[in-house]
């Protein structure tokens, strides 16, 4: 399934099931281009901190999507972030990295759907305790769609995955 088909499937599911919020993983903004005409849905694009003082989504692209009515969140990864610093420095794995690796047993996209939804909730861009549709991928583009109720990073184990709508085999 192409990125465009995956995103269409997510939008159709959201509309058919009265889900108002879609959270989309996007590094540079590419996945958001397929959602620019969706004015009936609240779209939140989530990108990550790339390096010290660097962001992969250019400021003019961010402004373009914000002017189109989308929210953009840039944050450290919810399922690694500060913990990765310690595991890299001292060796081993911490509990959050174990959660991330467990979600990867389904697919990288499922892990990212949970992660970006948590990041969007932490940033106050989606409502608490409400089902949302999340779109992510295993690299560039999108290949995974999940219906979930995210929880905050501090209570990530309270996140509920209700349905995997699309996932690569």
FENDAQUI-V967953 format. One line per field, one symbol per residue. burial: 1 if it has 16 or more other ideal C-beta (glycine too) atoms within 10 Angstrom, else 0. Layout:
burial->???
//
This chain:
burial->1010011011101100001011111110101101100100111111110000000010001101100001111110111110110000000001011011001001111111111111111100110000111111110011111111111010010010100111100
//
